Amino acid sequence: MSEYLCFRCGPHRLLLDIRHVIELGDSPSAATDAQVGRRLWRERSLPLVNLCAFLGAPRPVRAQQVVLGDAQGGHGIIDVDAVEGLRELAPGAFTGLVAVSPALETLIDGVAFDADSGDCLLRLRHPFAWNAALAAEEVAS
């Protein structure tokens, strides 16, 4: 079994392997971001993706941020609607994606069915595709 952070972005429920989560917290207002696509975190400028906007959902009044890290020491931030908690899922619970947009396919590597809610849980790829997500946000702006 693997443990995942479960969160919402608009109508979407997503999963992120908890081993890659560095910190959770409230997202500062957009006005405090030093530049588009970056956010200051612990005196470092990190790549920032508003995952809600990427998925076509409006930015919530009060968003949350998830700081991610990878084995090579890279960090980045994703803004989400709300963190729901932790979920344990077996690797066999996931299936591959069928007929999704190329942009979404760069971020998501599997989907699992949540029998309790009837929702599909989308699993974020690791490492996170910062460049693809940032490029898609620029096109959408």
N, CA, C and O atoms as CSV, one atom per row, in Angstrom:
chain,resi,resn,atom,element,x,y,z
A,1,MET,N,N,0.842,-1.182,0.000
A,1,MET,CA,C,0.000,0.000,0.000
A,1,MET,C,C,0.888,1.247,0.000
A,1,MET,O,O,1.949,1.283,0.622
A,2,SER,N,N,0.418,2.251,-0.711
A,2,SER,CA,C,1.101,3.539,-0.737
A,2,SER,C,C,0.164,4.591,-0.172
A,2,SER,O,O,-1.057,4.485,-0.293
A,3,GLU,N,N,0.747,5.605,0.443
A,3,GLU,CA,C,-0.050,6.662,1.047
A,3,GLU,C,C,0.003,7.904,0.157
A,3,GLU,O,O,1.069,8.313,-0.304
A,4,TYR,N,N,-1.174,8.494,-0.072
A,4,TYR,CA,C,-1.304,9.642,-0.958
A,4,TYR,C,C,-2.015,10.780,-0.248
A,4,TYR,O,O,-2.906,10.560,0.572
A,5,LEU,N,N,-1.610,12.000,-0.574
A,5,LEU,CA,C,-2.325,13.185,-0.152
A,5,LEU,C,C,-3.461,13.362,-1.159
A,5,LEU,O,O,-3.221,13.395,-2.366
A,6,CYS,N,N,-4.686,13.474,-0.672
A,6,CYS,CA,C,-5.854,13.661,-1.528
A,6,CYS,C,C,-6.282,15.122,-1.429
A,6,CYS,O,O,-6.379,15.668,-0.330
A,7,PHE,N,N,-6.542,15.765,-2.587
A,7,PHE,CA,C,-6.959,17.161,-2.596
A,7,PHE,C,C,-7.887,17.431,-3.763
A,7,PHE,O,O,-7.998,16.627,-4.689
A,8,ARG,N,N,-8.552,18.573,-3.705
A,8,ARG,CA,C,-9.503,18.986,-4.746
A,8,ARG,C,C,-8.977,20.181,-5.522
A,8,ARG,O,O,-8.291,21.056,-4.993
A,9,CYS,N,N,-9.332,20.174,-6.809
A,9,CYS,CA,C,-9.158,21.322,-7.695
A,9,CYS,C,C,-10.446,21.401,-8.503
A,9,CYS,O,O,-10.628,20.655,-9.465
A,10,GLY,N,N,-11.340,22.306,-8.111
A,10,GLY,CA,C,-12.649,22.351,-8.760
A,10,GLY,C,C,-13.341,21.015,-8.556
A,10,GLY,O,O,-13.376,20.504,-7.436
A,11,PRO,N,N,-13.894,20.435,-9.624
A,11,PRO,CA,C,-14.598,19.163,-9.489
A,11,PRO,C,C,-13.663,17.949,-9.444
A,11,PRO,O,O,-14.116,16.822,-9.243
A,12,HIS,N,N,-12.376,18.178,-9.629
A,12,HIS,CA,C,-11.408,17.085,-9.714
A,12,HIS,C,C,-10.844,16.722,-8.346
A,12,HIS,O,O,-10.580,17.593,-7.517
A,13,ARG,N,N,-10.664,15.426,-8.124
A,13,ARG,CA,C,-9.965,14.939,-6.928
A,13,ARG,C,C,-8.666,14.326,-7.409
A,13,ARG,O,O,-8.651,13.505,-8.326
A,14,LEU,N,N,-7.571,14.736,-6.775
A,14,LEU,CA,C,-6.252,14.298,-7.189
A,14,LEU,C,C,-5.489,13.681,-6.034
A,14,LEU,O,O,-5.807,13.895,-4.864
A,15,LEU,N,N,-4.476,12.911,-6.394
A,15,LEU,CA,C,-3.625,12.242,-5.421
A,15,LEU,C,C,-2.173,12.592,-5.693
A,15,LEU,O,O,-1.765,12.772,-6.841
A,16,LEU,N,N,-1.408,12.685,-4.629
A,16,LEU,CA,C,0.016,12.946,-4.719
A,16,LEU,C,C,0.707,12.070,-3.687
A,16,LEU,O,O,0.345,12.084,-2.510
A,17,ASP,N,N,1.695,11.312,-4.123
A,17,ASP,CA,C,2.438,10.442,-3.216
A,17,ASP,C,C,2.982,11.287,-2.062
A,17,ASP,O,O,3.708,12.256,-2.283
A,18,ILE,N,N,2.630,10.918,-0.846
A,18,ILE,CA,C,2.971,11.716,0.337
A,18,ILE,C,C,4.485,11.857,0.522
A,18,ILE,O,O,4.941,12.800,1.168
A,19,ARG,N,N,5.259,10.937,-0.034
A,19,ARG,CA,C,6.722,11.022,0.100
A,19,ARG,C,C,7.299,12.266,-0.569
A,19,ARG,O,O,8.430,12.651,-0.273
A,20,HIS,N,N,6.548,12.897,-1.460
A,20,HIS,CA,C,7.042,14.066,-2.187
A,20,HIS,C,C,6.515,15.387,-1.633
A,20,HIS,O,O,6.829,16.454,-2.160
A,21,VAL,N,N,5.714,15.313,-0.570
A,21,VAL,CA,C,5.140,16.518,0.031
A,21,VAL,C,C,6.088,17.030,1.111
A,21,VAL,O,O,6.444,16.306,2.040
A,22,ILE,N,N,6.488,18.287,0.970
A,22,ILE,CA,C,7.378,18.925,1.939
A,22,ILE,C,C,6.581,19.702,2.979
A,22,ILE,O,O,6.891,19.663,4.169
A,23,GLU,N,N,5.540,20.415,2.512
A,23,GLU,CA,C,4.788,21.278,3.417
A,23,GLU,C,C,3.408,21.570,2.823
A,23,GLU,O,O,3.240,21.642,1.606
A,24,LEU,N,N,2.427,21.737,3.713
A,24,LEU,CA,C,1.069,22.156,3.343
A,24,LEU,C,C,0.762,23.450,4.059
A,24,LEU,O,O,1.231,23.676,5.174
A,25,GLY,N,N,-0.030,24.309,3.420
A,25,GLY,CA,C,-0.431,25.532,4.097
A,25,GLY,C,C,-1.379,26.348,3.256
A,25,GLY,O,O,-1.686,25.984,2.121
A,26,ASP,N,N,-1.848,27.460,3.814
A,26,ASP,CA,C,-2.700,28.368,3.061
A,26,ASP,C,C,-1.856,29.077,2.011
A,26,ASP,O,O,-0.706,29.443,2.256
A,27,SER,N,N,-2.445,29.261,0.851
A,27,SER,CA,C,-1.764,29.958,-0.233
A,27,SER,C,C,-1.880,31.462,-0.012
A,27,SER,O,O,-2.964,31.961,0.290
A,28,PRO,N,N,-0.772,32.188,-0.161
A,28,PRO,CA,C,-0.887,33.648,-0.043
A,28,PRO,C,C,-1.667,34.192,-1.238
A,28,PRO,O,O,-1.811,33.506,-2.250
A,29,SER,N,N,-2.164,35.406,-1.126
A,29,SER,CA,C,-2.893,36.005,-2.244
A,29,SER,C,C,-1.964,36.156,-3.440
A,29,SER,O,O,-0.746,36.245,-3.282
A,30,ALA,N,N,-2.540,36.184,-4.632
A,30,ALA,CA,C,-1.745,36.301,-5.867
A,30,ALA,C,C,-0.889,37.563,-5.855
A,30,ALA,O,O,0.173,37.596,-6.477
A,31,ALA,N,N,-1.338,38.592,-5.159
A,31,ALA,CA,C,-0.601,39.856,-5.131
A,31,ALA,C,C,0.755,39.714,-4.453
A,31,ALA,O,O,1.637,40.543,-4.676
A,32,THR,N,N,0.946,38.683,-3.629
A,32,THR,CA,C,2.213,38.537,-2.936
A,32,THR,C,C,3.229,37.726,-3.738
A,32,THR,O,O,4.388,37.625,-3.336
A,33,ASP,N,N,2.813,37.147,-4.868
A,33,ASP,CA,C,3.757,36.394,-5.690
A,33,ASP,C,C,4.726,37.360,-6.358
A,33,ASP,O,O,4.313,38.353,-6.956
A,34,ALA,N,N,6.018,37.063,-6.252
A,34,ALA,CA,C,7.051,37.949,-6.780
A,34,ALA,C,C,6.948,38.071,-8.295
A,34,ALA,O,O,7.143,39.161,-8.834
A,35,GLN,N,N,6.654,37.004,-8.979
A,35,GLN,CA,C,6.495,37.019,-10.428
A,35,GLN,C,C,5.584,35.868,-10.831
A,35,GLN,O,O,5.432,34.893,-10.094
A,36,VAL,N,N,4.986,35.990,-11.995
A,36,VAL,CA,C,4.076,34.954,-12.469
A,36,VAL,C,C,4.859,33.650,-12.634
A,36,VAL,O,O,5.951,33.636,-13.202
A,37,GLY,N,N,4.294,32.575,-12.136
A,37,GLY,CA,C,4.943,31.274,-12.261
A,37,GLY,C,C,5.987,30.985,-11.194
A,37,GLY,O,O,6.663,29.958,-11.262
A,38,ARG,N,N,6.134,31.865,-10.208
A,38,ARG,CA,C,7.105,31.669,-9.126
A,38,ARG,C,C,6.485,32.164,-7.829
A,38,ARG,O,O,5.611,33.031,-7.835
A,39,ARG,N,N,6.948,31.600,-6.712
A,39,ARG,CA,C,6.522,32.082,-5.389
A,39,ARG,C,C,7.698,31.961,-4.444
A,39,ARG,O,O,8.472,31.005,-4.500
A,40,LEU,N,N,7.814,32.949,-3.578
A,40,LEU,CA,C,8.856,32.943,-2.560
A,40,LEU,C,C,8.441,31.991,-1.443
A,40,LEU,O,O,7.342,32.101,-0.900
A,41,TRP,N,N,9.321,31.065,-1.109
A,41,TRP,CA,C,9.095,30.108,-0.028
A,41,TRP,C,C,10.426,29.917,0.687
A,41,TRP,O,O,11.408,29.485,0.084
A,42,ARG,N,N,10.453,30.239,1.969
A,42,ARG,CA,C,11.662,30.115,2.785
A,42,ARG,C,C,12.877,30.739,2.090
A,42,ARG,O,O,13.953,30.149,2.007
A,43,GLU,N,N,12.654,31.942,1.604
A,43,GLU,CA,C,13.694,32.747,0.958
A,43,GLU,C,C,14.206,32.146,-0.347
A,43,GLU,O,O,15.304,32.480,-0.794
A,44,ARG,N,N,13.425,31.268,-0.957
A,44,ARG,CA,C,13.765,30.703,-2.260
A,44,ARG,C,C,12.623,30.983,-3.227
A,44,ARG,O,O,11.457,30.932,-2.837
A,45,SER,N,N,12.939,31.276,-4.471
A,45,SER,CA,C,11.927,31.468,-5.501
A,45,SER,C,C,11.680,30.120,-6.177
A,45,SER,O,O,12.557,29.587,-6.856
A,46,LEU,N,N,10.463,29.567,-5.982
A,46,LEU,CA,C,10.135,28.238,-6.494
A,46,LEU,C,C,9.140,28.333,-7.640
A,46,LEU,O,O,8.345,29.272,-7.697
A,47,PRO,N,N,9.178,27.360,-8.561
A,47,PRO,CA,C,8.146,27.317,-9.602
A,47,PRO,C,C,6.781,27.125,-8.950
A,47,PRO,O,O,6.646,26.394,-7.969
A,48,LEU,N,N,5.777,27.786,-9.506
A,48,LEU,CA,C,4.421,27.755,-8.970
A,48,LEU,C,C,3.442,27.413,-10.083
A,48,LEU,O,O,3.478,28.012,-11.157
A,49,VAL,N,N,2.572,26.450,-9.820
A,49,VAL,CA,C,1.501,26.120,-10.751
A,49,VAL,C,C,0.181,26.197,-10.000
A,49,VAL,O,O,-0.009,25.540,-8.977
A,50,ASN,N,N,-0.727,27.013,-10.527
A,50,ASN,CA,C,-2.089,27.052,-10.007
A,50,ASN,C,C,-2.804,25.877,-10.671
A,50,ASN,O,O,-3.313,26.003,-11.785
A,51,LEU,N,N,-2.840,24.754,-9.996
A,51,LEU,CA,C,-3.386,23.527,-10.576
A,51,LEU,C,C,-4.882,23.666,-10.867
A,51,LEU,O,O,-5.392,23.044,-11.798
A,52,CYS,N,N,-5.576,24.470,-10.083
A,52,CYS,CA,C,-7.005,24.692,-10.335
A,52,CYS,C,C,-7.197,25.356,-11.699
A,52,CYS,O,O,-8.024,24.913,-12.495
A,53,ALA,N,N,-6.441,26.407,-11.964
A,53,ALA,CA,C,-6.540,27.103,-13.249
A,53,ALA,C,C,-6.120,26.179,-14.392
A,53,ALA,O,O,-6.742,26.185,-15.454
A,54,PHE,N,N,-5.071,25.388,-14.181
A,54,PHE,CA,C,-4.610,24.456,-15.203
A,54,PHE,C,C,-5.727,23.492,-15.591
A,54,PHE,O,O,-5.870,23.139,-16.762
A,55,LEU,N,N,-6.520,23.066,-14.605
A,55,LEU,CA,C,-7.606,22.117,-14.853
A,55,LEU,C,C,-8.920,22.809,-15.231
A,55,LEU,O,O,-9.944,22.145,-15.393
A,56,GLY,N,N,-8.896,24.144,-15.373
A,56,GLY,CA,C,-10.077,24.874,-15.810
A,56,GLY,C,C,-11.051,25.244,-14.713
A,56,GLY,O,O,-12.185,25.630,-14.996
A,57,ALA,N,N,-10.630,25.133,-13.474
A,57,ALA,CA,C,-11.495,25.488,-12.350
A,57,ALA,C,C,-11.147,26.897,-11.867
A,57,ALA,O,O,-9.985,27.296,-11.938
A,58,PRO,N,N,-12.126,27.653,-11.380
A,58,PRO,CA,C,-11.819,28.993,-10.858
A,58,PRO,C,C,-10.983,28.896,-9.585
A,58,PRO,O,O,-11.085,27.926,-8.833
A,59,ARG,N,N,-10.163,29.906,-9.356
A,59,ARG,CA,C,-9.367,29.948,-8.130
A,59,ARG,C,C,-10.316,30.164,-6.954
A,59,ARG,O,O,-11.148,31.071,-6.983
A,60,PRO,N,N,-10.193,29.341,-5.928
A,60,PRO,CA,C,-11.077,29.510,-4.773
A,60,PRO,C,C,-10.718,30.776,-3.999
A,60,PRO,O,O,-9.625,31.322,-4.141
A,61,VAL,N,N,-11.659,31.225,-3.184
A,61,VAL,CA,C,-11.421,32.402,-2.355
A,61,VAL,C,C,-10.229,32.162,-1.434
A,61,VAL,O,O,-9.410,33.054,-1.215
A,62,ARG,N,N,-10.145,30.948,-0.900
A,62,ARG,CA,C,-9.034,30.611,0.001
A,62,ARG,C,C,-8.390,29.319,-0.486
A,62,ARG,O,O,-8.873,28.229,-0.177
A,63,ALA,N,N,-7.312,29.434,-1.241
A,63,ALA,CA,C,-6.612,28.270,-1.775
A,63,ALA,C,C,-5.588,27.762,-0.766
A,63,ALA,O,O,-5.228,28.454,0.187
A,64,GLN,N,N,-5.133,26.549,-1.000
A,64,GLN,CA,C,-4.056,25.984,-0.204
A,64,GLN,C,C,-2.877,25.703,-1.122
A,64,GLN,O,O,-3.051,25.500,-2.323
A,65,GLN,N,N,-1.685,25.694,-0.556
A,65,GLN,CA,C,-0.501,25.381,-1.346
A,65,GLN,C,C,0.136,24.103,-0.826
A,65,GLN,O,O,0.121,23.811,0.370
A,66,VAL,N,N,0.698,23.348,-1.773
A,66,VAL,CA,C,1.430,22.133,-1.454
A,66,VAL,C,C,2.841,22.333,-1.999
A,66,VAL,O,O,3.022,22.547,-3.198
A,67,VAL,N,N,3.832,22.263,-1.124
A,67,VAL,CA,C,5.225,22.367,-1.536
A,67,VAL,C,C,5.725,20.946,-1.794
A,67,VAL,O,O,5.644,20.077,-0.926
A,68,LEU,N,N,6.245,20.727,-3.010
A,68,LEU,CA,C,6.718,19.417,-3.430
A,68,LEU,C,C,8.232,19.395,-3.480
A,68,LEU,O,O,8.877,20.421,-3.696
A,69,GLY,N,N,8.787,18.214,-3.278
A,69,GLY,CA,C,10.223,18.034,-3.404
A,69,GLY,C,C,10.518,16.757,-4.163
A,69,GLY,O,O,9.697,15.841,-4.196
A,70,ASP,N,N,11.693,16.700,-4.774
A,70,ASP,CA,C,12.087,15.475,-5.468
A,70,ASP,C,C,13.441,15.005,-4.966
A,70,ASP,O,O,14.100,15.703,-4.196
A,71,ALA,N,N,13.851,13.838,-5.396
A,71,ALA,CA,C,15.090,13.218,-4.912
A,71,ALA,C,C,16.328,14.034,-5.266
A,71,ALA,O,O,17.353,13.929,-4.592
A,72,GLN,N,N,16.239,14.844,-6.317
A,72,GLN,CA,C,17.382,15.653,-6.730
A,72,GLN,C,C,17.458,16.987,-5.987
A,72,GLN,O,O,18.326,17.810,-6.281
A,73,GLY,N,N,16.558,17.207,-5.028
A,73,GLY,CA,C,16.591,18.442,-4.240
A,73,GLY,C,C,15.792,19.570,-4.840
A,73,GLY,O,O,15.815,20.682,-4.313
A,74,GLY,N,N,15.072,19.317,-5.945
A,74,GLY,CA,C,14.239,20.351,-6.544
A,74,GLY,C,C,12.949,20.513,-5.763
A,74,GLY,O,O,12.421,19.547,-5.211
A,75,HIS,N,N,12.446,21.733,-5.718
A,75,HIS,CA,C,11.204,22.037,-5.027
A,75,HIS,C,C,10.304,22.851,-5.932
A,75,HIS,O,O,10.777,23.492,-6.870
A,76,GLY,N,N,9.012,22.829,-5.659
A,76,GLY,CA,C,8.033,23.630,-6.374
A,76,GLY,C,C,6.748,23.666,-5.573
A,76,GLY,O,O,6.595,22.948,-4.585
A,77,ILE,N,N,5.821,24.514,-6.012
A,77,ILE,CA,C,4.560,24.714,-5.292
A,77,ILE,C,C,3.393,24.538,-6.249
A,77,ILE,O,O,3.424,25.021,-7.381
A,78,ILE,N,N,2.359,23.839,-5.780
A,78,ILE,CA,C,1.095,23.802,-6.514
A,78,ILE,C,C,0.016,24.390,-5.614
A,78,ILE,O,O,-0.034,24.106,-4.417
A,79,ASP,N,N,-0.849,25.216,-6.206
A,79,ASP,CA,C,-2.016,25.735,-5.504
A,79,ASP,C,C,-3.192,24.823,-5.803
A,79,ASP,O,O,-3.400,24.423,-6.948
A,80,VAL,N,N,-3.964,24.494,-4.769
A,80,VAL,CA,C,-5.123,23.606,-4.883
A,80,VAL,C,C,-6.289,24.228,-4.129
A,80,VAL,O,O,-6.107,25.153,-3.337
A,81,ASP,N,N,-7.511,23.703,-4.385
A,81,ASP,CA,C,-8.678,24.203,-3.648
A,81,ASP,C,C,-8.583,23.859,-2.168
A,81,ASP,O,O,-8.587,24.737,-1.305
A,82,ALA,N,N,-8.498,22.562,-1.899
A,82,ALA,CA,C,-8.511,22.123,-0.508
A,82,ALA,C,C,-7.895,20.746,-0.377
A,82,ALA,O,O,-8.147,19.853,-1.186
A,83,VAL,N,N,-7.090,20.588,0.645
A,83,VAL,CA,C,-6.525,19.283,0.979
A,83,VAL,C,C,-7.580,18.527,1.762
A,83,VAL,O,O,-8.146,19.055,2.721
A,84,GLU,N,N,-7.853,17.269,1.350
A,84,GLU,CA,C,-8.887,16.474,2.011
A,84,GLU,C,C,-8.331,15.501,3.040
A,84,GLU,O,O,-9.045,15.105,3.962
A,85,GLY,N,N,-7.077,15.112,2.898
A,85,GLY,CA,C,-6.510,14.169,3.848
A,85,GLY,C,C,-5.660,13.127,3.150
A,85,GLY,O,O,-5.262,13.297,1.998
A,86,LEU,N,N,-5.386,12.046,3.865
A,86,LEU,CA,C,-4.539,10.981,3.347
A,86,LEU,C,C,-5.383,9.787,2.915
A,86,LEU,O,O,-6.426,9.500,3.502
A,87,ARG,N,N,-4.915,9.102,1.883
A,87,ARG,CA,C,-5.568,7.891,1.381
A,87,ARG,C,C,-4.506,6.823,1.171
A,87,ARG,O,O,-3.399,7.125,0.726
A,88,GLU,N,N,-4.833,5.592,1.485
A,88,GLU,CA,C,-3.948,4.462,1.198
A,88,GLU,C,C,-4.533,3.689,0.031
A,88,GLU,O,O,-5.704,3.309,0.044
A,89,LEU,N,N,-3.702,3.460,-0.982
A,89,LEU,CA,C,-4.134,2.714,-2.148
A,89,LEU,C,C,-3.027,1.754,-2.561
A,89,LEU,O,O,-1.843,2.080,-2.469
A,90,ALA,N,N,-3.416,0.585,-3.009
A,90,ALA,CA,C,-2.463,-0.390,-3.528
A,90,ALA,C,C,-2.086,-0.001,-4.958
A,90,ALA,O,O,-2.900,0.596,-5.662
A,91,PRO,N,N,-0.881,-0.323,-5.397
A,91,PRO,CA,C,-0.479,-0.011,-6.773
A,91,PRO,C,C,-1.460,-0.576,-7.807
A,91,PRO,O,O,-1.670,0.037,-8.854
A,92,GLY,N,N,-2.050,-1.714,-7.530
A,92,GLY,CA,C,-2.995,-2.322,-8.451
A,92,GLY,C,C,-4.324,-1.591,-8.555
A,92,GLY,O,O,-5.139,-1.923,-9.415
A,93,ALA,N,N,-4.563,-0.600,-7.692
A,93,ALA,CA,C,-5.812,0.159,-7.740
A,93,ALA,C,C,-5.836,1.141,-8.908
A,93,ALA,O,O,-6.895,1.655,-9.270
A,94,PHE,N,N,-4.673,1.400,-9.492
A,94,PHE,CA,C,-4.574,2.394,-10.559
A,94,PHE,C,C,-4.592,1.737,-11.927
A,94,PHE,O,O,-4.097,0.626,-12.119
A,95,THR,N,N,-5.175,2.455,-12.864
A,95,THR,CA,C,-5.165,2.045,-14.255
A,95,THR,C,C,-4.599,3.204,-15.070
A,95,THR,O,O,-4.547,4.337,-14.593
A,96,GLY,N,N,-4.183,2.921,-16.281
A,96,GLY,CA,C,-3.640,3.966,-17.148
A,96,GLY,C,C,-4.731,4.901,-17.633
A,96,GLY,O,O,-5.920,4.643,-17.445
A,97,LEU,N,N,-4.314,5.985,-18.256
A,97,LEU,CA,C,-5.246,6.974,-18.769
A,97,LEU,C,C,-5.641,6.637,-20.201
A,97,LEU,O,O,-4.847,6.096,-20.971
A,98,VAL,N,N,-6.861,6.962,-20.534
A,98,VAL,CA,C,-7.350,6.752,-21.887
A,98,VAL,C,C,-7.911,8.066,-22.406
A,98,VAL,O,O,-8.729,8.701,-21.740
A,99,ALA,N,N,-7.477,8.475,-23.587
A,99,ALA,CA,C,-8.030,9.638,-24.292
A,99,ALA,C,C,-8.115,10.894,-23.424
A,99,ALA,O,O,-9.207,11.400,-23.164
A,100,VAL,N,N,-6.973,11.390,-22.983
A,100,VAL,CA,C,-6.929,12.667,-22.277
A,100,VAL,C,C,-6.083,13.625,-23.096
A,100,VAL,O,O,-5.363,13.207,-24.003
A,101,SER,N,N,-6.168,14.892,-22.783
A,101,SER,CA,C,-5.390,15.891,-23.510
A,101,SER,C,C,-3.905,15.672,-23.258
A,101,SER,O,O,-3.522,15.181,-22.196
A,102,PRO,N,N,-3.062,16.033,-24.230
A,102,PRO,CA,C,-1.612,15.882,-24.025
A,102,PRO,C,C,-1.108,16.654,-22.802
A,102,PRO,O,O,-0.209,16.190,-22.100
A,103,ALA,N,N,-1.687,17.828,-22.552
A,103,ALA,CA,C,-1.257,18.618,-21.390
A,103,ALA,C,C,-1.564,17.879,-20.095
A,103,ALA,O,O,-0.730,17.838,-19.191
A,104,LEU,N,N,-2.750,17.297,-19.999
A,104,LEU,CA,C,-3.123,16.564,-18.784
A,104,LEU,C,C,-2.283,15.300,-18.642
A,104,LEU,O,O,-1.924,14.907,-17.532
A,105,GLU,N,N,-1.976,14.674,-19.755
A,105,GLU,CA,C,-1.177,13.449,-19.714
A,105,GLU,C,C,0.235,13.703,-19.186
A,105,GLU,O,O,0.858,12.793,-18.640
A,106,THR,N,N,0.751,14.934,-19.341
A,106,THR,CA,C,2.076,15.246,-18.793
A,106,THR,C,C,2.057,15.341,-17.270
A,106,THR,O,O,3.099,15.219,-16.627
A,107,LEU,N,N,0.864,15.560,-16.685
A,107,LEU,CA,C,0.761,15.723,-15.232
A,107,LEU,C,C,0.210,14.499,-14.508
A,107,LEU,O,O,0.531,14.279,-13.340
A,108,ILE,N,N,-0.606,13.709,-15.176
A,108,ILE,CA,C,-1.310,12.597,-14.544
A,108,ILE,C,C,-0.808,11.277,-15.121
A,108,ILE,O,O,-0.675,11.138,-16.337
A,109,ASP,N,N,-0.528,10.305,-14.243
A,109,ASP,CA,C,-0.047,9.016,-14.761
A,109,ASP,C,C,-0.967,7.843,-14.444
A,109,ASP,O,O,-0.702,6.723,-14.881
A,110,GLY,N,N,-2.034,8.073,-13.701
A,110,GLY,CA,C,-2.945,6.982,-13.389
A,110,GLY,C,C,-4.226,7.495,-12.780
A,110,GLY,O,O,-4.316,8.637,-12.331
A,111,VAL,N,N,-5.219,6.619,-12.776
A,111,VAL,CA,C,-6.511,6.961,-12.200
A,111,VAL,C,C,-7.004,5.767,-11.391
A,111,VAL,O,O,-6.824,4.614,-11.782
A,112,ALA,N,N,-7.631,6.068,-10.252
A,112,ALA,CA,C,-8.208,5.026,-9.401
A,112,ALA,C,C,-9.654,5.408,-9.120
A,112,ALA,O,O,-9.989,6.591,-9.051
A,113,PHE,N,N,-10.497,4.417,-8.962
A,113,PHE,CA,C,-11.906,4.645,-8.646
A,113,PHE,C,C,-12.085,4.643,-7.136
A,113,PHE,O,O,-11.608,3.742,-6.446
A,114,ASP,N,N,-12.777,5.661,-6.625
A,114,ASP,CA,C,-13.084,5.750,-5.199
A,114,ASP,C,C,-14.483,5.185,-4.985
A,114,ASP,O,O,-15.475,5.848,-5.289
A,115,ALA,N,N,-14.565,3.969,-4.465
A,115,ALA,CA,C,-15.852,3.292,-4.289
A,115,ALA,C,C,-16.767,4.032,-3.313
A,115,ALA,O,O,-17.989,3.943,-3.433
A,116,ASP,N,N,-16.199,4.759,-2.353
A,116,ASP,CA,C,-17.020,5.466,-1.364
A,116,ASP,C,C,-17.783,6.637,-1.975
A,116,ASP,O,O,-18.961,6.838,-1.680
A,117,SER,N,N,-17.106,7.412,-2.832
A,117,SER,CA,C,-17.732,8.618,-3.389
A,117,SER,C,C,-18.158,8.452,-4.850
A,117,SER,O,O,-18.979,9.224,-5.347
A,118,GLY,N,N,-17.604,7.447,-5.540
A,118,GLY,CA,C,-17.878,7.284,-6.963
A,118,GLY,C,C,-17.006,8.169,-7.840
A,118,GLY,O,O,-17.186,8.208,-9.057
A,119,ASP,N,N,-16.064,8.880,-7.231
A,119,ASP,CA,C,-15.166,9.772,-7.972
A,119,ASP,C,C,-13.990,9.016,-8.560
A,119,ASP,O,O,-13.616,7.941,-8.090
A,120,CYS,N,N,-13.416,9.606,-9.604
A,120,CYS,CA,C,-12.140,9.136,-10.126
A,120,CYS,C,C,-11.059,9.954,-9.438
A,120,CYS,O,O,-11.164,11.177,-9.348
A,121,LEU,N,N,-10.031,9.289,-8.958
A,121,LEU,CA,C,-8.909,9.946,-8.296
A,121,LEU,C,C,-7.748,9.965,-9.273
A,121,LEU,O,O,-7.259,8.911,-9.679
A,122,LEU,N,N,-7.307,11.149,-9.652
A,122,LEU,CA,C,-6.217,11.310,-10.607
A,122,LEU,C,C,-4.894,11.400,-9.859
A,122,LEU,O,O,-4.751,12.207,-8.940
A,123,ARG,N,N,-3.927,10.574,-10.248
A,123,ARG,CA,C,-2.632,10.566,-9.562
A,123,ARG,C,C,-1.633,11.425,-10.334
A,123,ARG,O,O,-1.409,11.210,-11.525
A,124,LEU,N,N,-1.032,12.406,-9.641
A,124,LEU,CA,C,-0.011,13.254,-10.254
A,124,LEU,C,C,1.268,12.471,-10.471
A,124,LEU,O,O,1.672,11.661,-9.637
A,125,ARG,N,N,1.898,12.726,-11.606
A,125,ARG,CA,C,3.188,12.114,-11.929
A,125,ARG,C,C,4.272,12.617,-10.988
A,125,ARG,O,O,4.187,13.709,-10.426
A,126,HIS,N,N,5.277,11.795,-10.839
A,126,HIS,CA,C,6.483,12.245,-10.145
A,126,HIS,C,C,7.684,11.838,-10.987
A,126,HIS,O,O,7.766,10.675,-11.382
A,127,PRO,N,N,8.598,12.717,-11.273
A,127,PRO,CA,C,8.585,14.120,-10.828
A,127,PRO,C,C,7.514,14.922,-11.557
A,127,PRO,O,O,7.133,14.607,-12.684
A,128,PHE,N,N,7.042,15.961,-10.887
A,128,PHE,CA,C,6.004,16.827,-11.426
A,128,PHE,C,C,6.533,17.536,-12.670
A,128,PHE,O,O,7.688,17.961,-12.695
A,129,ALA,N,N,5.708,17.667,-13.693
A,129,ALA,CA,C,6.109,18.269,-14.976
A,129,ALA,C,C,5.957,19.789,-14.916
A,129,ALA,O,O,5.039,20.349,-15.516
A,130,TRP,N,N,6.859,20.453,-14.190
A,130,TRP,CA,C,6.768,21.901,-13.992
A,130,TRP,C,C,6.732,22.658,-15.311
A,130,TRP,O,O,5.879,23.525,-15.502
A,131,ASN,N,N,7.644,22.343,-16.221
A,131,ASN,CA,C,7.734,23.103,-17.472
A,131,ASN,C,C,6.460,22.982,-18.294
A,131,ASN,O,O,5.983,23.980,-18.836
A,132,ALA,N,N,5.901,21.786,-18.398
A,132,ALA,CA,C,4.666,21.599,-19.169
A,132,ALA,C,C,3.502,22.334,-18.533
A,132,ALA,O,O,2.703,22.951,-19.238
A,133,ALA,N,N,3.393,22.279,-17.225
A,133,ALA,CA,C,2.287,22.942,-16.524
A,133,ALA,C,C,2.405,24.465,-16.633
A,133,ALA,O,O,1.407,25.148,-16.864
A,134,LEU,N,N,3.600,24.989,-16.469
A,134,LEU,CA,C,3.805,26.433,-16.564
A,134,LEU,C,C,3.527,26.930,-17.987
A,134,LEU,O,O,2.930,27.992,-18.165
A,135,ALA,N,N,3.953,26.174,-18.992
A,135,ALA,CA,C,3.709,26.549,-20.387
A,135,ALA,C,C,2.212,26.553,-20.681
A,135,ALA,O,O,1.729,27.443,-21.380
A,136,ALA,N,N,1.477,25.585,-20.168
A,136,ALA,CA,C,0.026,25.522,-20.375
A,136,ALA,C,C,-0.670,26.697,-19.691
A,136,ALA,O,O,-1.637,27.237,-20.229
A,137,GLU,N,N,-0.194,27.098,-18.518
A,137,GLU,CA,C,-0.776,28.241,-17.814
A,137,GLU,C,C,-0.564,29.528,-18.601
A,137,GLU,O,O,-1.461,30.369,-18.669
A,138,GLU,N,N,0.627,29.686,-19.199
A,138,GLU,CA,C,0.924,30.886,-19.990
A,138,GLU,C,C,0.008,30.977,-21.194
A,138,GLU,O,O,-0.468,32.063,-21.527
A,139,VAL,N,N,-0.249,29.853,-21.855
A,139,VAL,CA,C,-1.134,29.832,-23.020
A,139,VAL,C,C,-2.556,30.187,-22.609
A,139,VAL,O,O,-3.252,30.890,-23.342
A,140,ALA,N,N,-2.999,29.708,-21.444
A,140,ALA,CA,C,-4.354,29.958,-20.964
A,140,ALA,C,C,-4.551,31.414,-20.537
A,140,ALA,O,O,-5.675,31.916,-20.573
A,141,SER,N,N,-3.489,32.091,-20.138
A,141,SER,CA,C,-3.605,33.481,-19.638
A,141,SER,C,C,-3.902,34.476,-20.725
A,141,SER,O,O,-4.024,35.670,-20.452
